[in-house]
Amino acid sequence: MTNTPIQVTTDLGTVLQRIEQKLDKIDEKFEQKLDNLQKDVNNLKIGQTKLETEFTSLKEDVKELKSSQKALVTDVADLKGAKGLVIPIVVAVLTSLFTLLARSIPLP
């Protein structure tokens, strides 16, 4: 088997120039992709900051709601206790009024 030499008729400078142009195009595409990724990362950071702010605000709202709920529970408990006292007081006042009324009527 004999190997016959292959002859290339294209100029080496032209081949290298085409390779360089292709590398430049690849580099340009890479830079565009990198810029797009950086923009996406920046947008994600902005969104994360907004979410953190909203989350902090929601946490404060929940704390306020818990505080209000605790105050309402205390008020309801106080009202239940006062309700338990109102009935005996009303009965006592009515009893004393009937007693006074009964004593003010002369006996025959």
PEFENTA-V276730 format. One record per residue. N is the residue number from 1. RES is the residue in three letters. SS is DSSP state (H for helix, E for strand, L for the rest). PSI is psi in radians with two decimals (999 if undefined). Layout:
# PEFENTA-V276730
n,res,ss,psi
N,RES,SS,PSI
N,RES,SS,PSI
This chain:
# PEFENTA-V276730
n,res,ss,psi
1,MET,L,2.11
2,THR,L,2.39
3,ASN,L,2.19
4,THR,L,2.34
5,PRO,L,2.49
6,ILE,L,2.34
7,GLN,L,2.28
8,VAL,L,2.22
9,THR,L,-0.05
10,THR,L,2.49
11,ASP,L,2.37
12,LEU,H,-0.64
13,GLY,H,-0.69
14,THR,H,-0.74
15,VAL,H,-0.79
16,LEU,H,-0.66
17,GLN,H,-0.73
18,ARG,H,-0.71
19,ILE,H,-0.73
20,GLU,H,-0.71
21,GLN,H,-0.73
22,LYS,H,-0.71
23,LEU,H,-0.67
24,ASP,H,-0.74
25,LYS,H,-0.75
26,ILE,H,-0.73
27,ASP,H,-0.71
28,GLU,H,-0.78
29,LYS,H,-0.72
30,PHE,H,-0.76
31,GLU,H,-0.71
32,GLN,H,-0.79
33,LYS,H,-0.73
34,LEU,H,-0.73
35,ASP,H,-0.76
36,ASN,H,-0.74
37,LEU,H,-0.70
38,GLN,H,-0.71
39,LYS,H,-0.74
40,ASP,H,-0.73
41,VAL,H,-0.74
42,ASN,H,-0.75
43,ASN,H,-0.69
44,LEU,H,-0.70
45,LYS,H,-0.73
46,ILE,H,-0.78
47,GLY,H,-0.70
48,GLN,H,-0.72
49,THR,H,-0.75
50,LYS,H,-0.76
51,LEU,H,-0.71
52,GLU,H,-0.70
53,THR,H,-0.81
54,GLU,H,-0.71
55,PHE,H,-0.75
56,THR,H,-0.75
57,SER,H,-0.75
58,LEU,H,-0.67
59,LYS,H,-0.74
60,GLU,H,-0.71
61,ASP,H,-0.72
62,VAL,H,-0.71
63,LYS,H,-0.76
64,GLU,H,-0.73
65,LEU,H,-0.71
66,LYS,H,-0.72
67,SER,H,-0.78
68,SER,H,-0.71
69,GLN,H,-0.75
70,LYS,H,-0.75
71,ALA,H,-0.72
72,LEU,H,-0.70
73,VAL,H,-0.74
74,THR,H,-0.76
75,ASP,H,-0.74
76,VAL,H,-0.73
77,ALA,H,-0.71
78,ASP,H,-0.71
79,LEU,H,-0.66
80,LYS,H,-0.71
81,GLY,H,-0.72
82,ALA,H,-0.64
83,LYS,H,-0.66
84,GLY,H,-0.46
85,LEU,H,-0.46
86,VAL,H,-0.79
87,ILE,H,-0.85
88,PRO,H,-0.62
89,ILE,H,-0.77
90,VAL,H,-0.77
91,VAL,H,-0.73
92,ALA,H,-0.75
93,VAL,H,-0.80
94,LEU,H,-0.70
95,THR,H,-0.76
96,SER,H,-0.64
97,LEU,H,-0.77
98,PHE,H,-0.65
99,THR,H,-0.79
100,LEU,H,-0.71
101,LEU,H,-0.75
102,ALA,H,-0.63
103,ARG,H,-0.44
104,SER,H,-0.28
105,ILE,L,2.16
106,PRO,L,2.54
107,LEU,L,2.49
108,PRO,L,999
